[in-house]
Amino acid sequence: MSELDDVLRDLVIANRILGHEGICDAYGHISVRSPRDPKHYFISVSRSPELVTLDDIIECTLDGRPIKDEKRSLYIERHIHGAIYESRPEVMGVVHSHALDVLPFSISPTPLRPVIHSAGQLGHRIPVWDIAERFGDTNLLVSNMAQGRDLAERLAGDRAVLMRGHGFAAAGRSVREVVRLAVNMPRNARVLLDAIRLGGPVKGLQPGEIDNRLEMRPDGSEFFRAWEYWAARAGCSDMLGAPPRATPTPAAAPASRAAAPASRAAAPKKAAAKKGRR
């Protein structure tokens, strides 16, 4: 299989996972930057993510135009993806979701922040974008590049941005990483909401803890376990490629007491030598 084959296969798996895990229902989408041309990306035609197949994947320019004639409907909000890729060269995967769990934080002054370890990769800040600030009354959909670029500007260098009364967009260094971000973001929101209801101060992740999570490799072997699990739950484990090469773990050093018998064995010889001198 070529690198492109692997990328497209992972994109289909990602769609199925996001659908099955409830991150995307009938709406929402995920894309991946083309490994052949950084000014192109791959995304499905307008289908519910849980139903996406390889035949649904098309290649688009950053401004959302298919590189081949396409008669099927496209996602209206595909401009979210192109605008983020345009502004962030390191981003390789983008998700847009309408997950309900995050919406309270998009319409209130209470910020969404990482409070569970698996959400540390969301970063230190999750900003909120309000389409009305620049574009006035709309249907809240990101339907052109001007709106997409405004959203990308609010995202800036962060991993995710909330969209007021709408959902969120997340950006990752790989399609697998952005799936993890998208799955863990609503989970983190639920835990934070439950903690707020309990009353009293809420202790989130500390800056150093978030830094440590951000430094983890986006596709490390330790993360394949979740990818494999989610793919199995979504019924597409047959599409999985080989797991990434694991970092070798050195064997334990022999216990120090293993040398004890040798030292004890030498003791009688030493005693015998002393006896001979007498």
N, C-alpha and C positions, 0 to 999 in steps of 0.2 A: 504493500500500500504506500502511496505517496503521502507527503506531508499534508497536501490539500485534502486527500481522502480522509486522513485522520481528523482534520479540523472539521470537515463537514459531518462526519459521523458523530463527533462530540457535540456538534451543534444540535443535531437531531436528539441525541440523548438528553442534552440540557433542556430542550423544549419539553420532552416527556417528563423529566424530573420536576420542572417548575409547575407543570400542570398537575401532576399527581400529588405534589406536596402542598398544593393550594396557594402557591405564590402567584400564579397566573390562572385565571379560570377561563372563561370564553375570551377574555381580553388580556392584554399584556404581551410582551415579546422579548426575545433575546437575539443578539447578533454577535458576530465575530469578525474581526478585521481580517482581510485577505492576507495570507502569508506571501502571496506573489506580488501584490500591489497595495502599499499602505494607504492609498487613496480610494480603495474599494472596501466594501464589507459584504458579508453574506447574511441573509436574513430570510425568513419564510415569507411566502405570500400571505395574504390575510386569512389565517386559519387559527383556530384555538391551539395553543401550544401542545396540549396532550394528543392532538391528532396529526402533528407534523411528521412528514416523511421526507426522505432525500429528494423526492420529486418536487417538493414544495419550496426548496431552497433556491434563491436567486442571488445574483451578484449586483450590487448597486454602487454607484459613485457616491461620494460624500454628501452630495446635494440631493440624494434620494432617487436618482434616475436609474432604472435598470439598464445594464449594459446590453441586453438583448430585448427585442420587442416582447412585451408581456401583456397578455389579454386578461389575465386574472387580476382580481382586486389586490391592492397593496395596503399595508398598514398605513393609516393616516399619520400616525405619530412616529414614523420611521426617521423623521428629522431629528429626533432626540439622539439617535445613534450616530448619524453622520456628523452632527455638531460636536458631540463629545469626542469622536475620533479626530475631528479637525483640530480641536484645541488641546488634545492630550495625546502626543505621539506614542507614549508608553502603554496606553490602554489598548487591550486586545479583545475585550468582551464587554458588552453593555446589556443591562436588563432594565426593562420598564415594567413595573407592577402596580396594581391597584389594591394591594393587600390592605385590608381594613384595619389591621392591628396598629399600623403606623399612623393612620389618619388623625387620631386625636392630637398627636404632636405636631401636625401640620397646620392646625387651626387654633392652637393655644400657645401661651407664652412658655409653657414647660418644654424644655429642650429634650429631644431624644438623644440619649448618650449610652455608651456601652456599659452594661452592668453584669453581663455574663461573659465568661472567658472566651467562648466561641465567637463573640461579637467584637472582640478586641480589634479585629482587622477592619472594622468599619472606620477606625481612626478616631482622632481627638475631637472632631467636630462633624456634625451632620446638619448642614444649613437648610433653610426653608426657602423655596422659590415661590413667589406669588405672581402668576401671569398677569394679574390685573395691574400691578405696579407700573408696567410699561405699556400694556396692550389694552387696558380698560376692560369692558365687558366682552367676554368671549364665551365659547362653550367649554372652556378650560382645556381643550385638546391642543397639543403642540402640532400644528398643521402646516408649518412652513419653517424655513431655515432661520428666519429672523427670530422666531420664538425659540427654536432649538438652540441657537447661539446664546440667547439671553439666559436660558437654563444652564448651558454649559459654563457661562461666565459665573453664575452663582455657585455651581459645583466647584469651580476653580480646581485646586489640586486635591480635593477631598475624594473619598471613596463613594459617597452616596449623598443624594440631595432629596429632601422631601418636597413634594409638589402640593401646594395648599389645596385641601379638599379633593385631592385627585389620587395621589400615590407616591411613588418614588422612582428615581433612576439610580442605578449603581454601576460603577466602572471598575473593572478588574484587569489584572495583568495577563489573564488567560480566561477562557470561557469557563473552565472548572472553578477558578477562583471567584468569578462574578456570580456563579450559581451558589457557592457557599455564602457569599455576602447576602444574596437575595433570600436564601432560606433562613439564615440566622437573624436577619434584621427584624422580621415580625416576631420571632421568638423572644428576642431581646426586649422588644416593645411590650410584649405581654408580661414578662417578668417585671419590668419597670413599673408598669401600670399597677400590678398587684402589690408591689412594694409601696407605692405611693398611697394606695388604699389602706395599708396597714398603719399609716401615720408615722410621724417622726422622720429623721433624716435618712436618706438613702445613700449608701456607700457604693459608688460605682467603681469601675476599674481606675486604677491610678495611672498617671501619665507614663511612668516607666513600664507598667504592665502592658499598656497599649503599644508602646514602642517595641517591646519584645515580640508582640503578635505581628506587628507590621513588618518586622524583619524576617519573618518566616518565608520560606520559598513558596511561590504561588502554587506550584504543582509538585510539592514534596511527596515522597512515598507515604508519609503519615496521613496525607489527605486523600489518597486513593481509596482508602477504606470507606470513607463516607460516600465518595462518588460511586463506588461499586454497590454499596448498600442502597443508595437512592435509585440507582439504575435497576436493581433487582426489584425494588418496590414498584417501580414504574413499568415493569414487565419488558425491559429492553436490555437485560444483562447479556443477551446473545450478541449485542452490538459492541460490547466493551473491547477495547484493545488491550495490549499487554500492560501490566502495571509498571510504573516508573521504577528505575533501578534504585534499590534501597541503599542507604548509607551503611557500609559494613560496621558491625558491632564487634569490637575486640573481645576475645574469650577472656574469662576471668583468670587472673594470675594464680598459680598454684599456692595453696595455703602454706604459710611459713612453717607450720608444724610438720609438714611433709618431710622436711630435712632432719627432723629430730632423731629418727632411728639411726641415721648415719653417725651423728655425733655421739649417740649412746654406744654404738658399736665400736667407736674408737676408744672409749673409756677403758675397757679391759686391757687393751694393748699398752695404753699409757701406764696403767697400774703395773703391768707386767714388767715394763721397762724399769720402773722405780725399784721393783723387787730384785731385779738383776743387779742393780747398782749397789744394793745393800750386801 
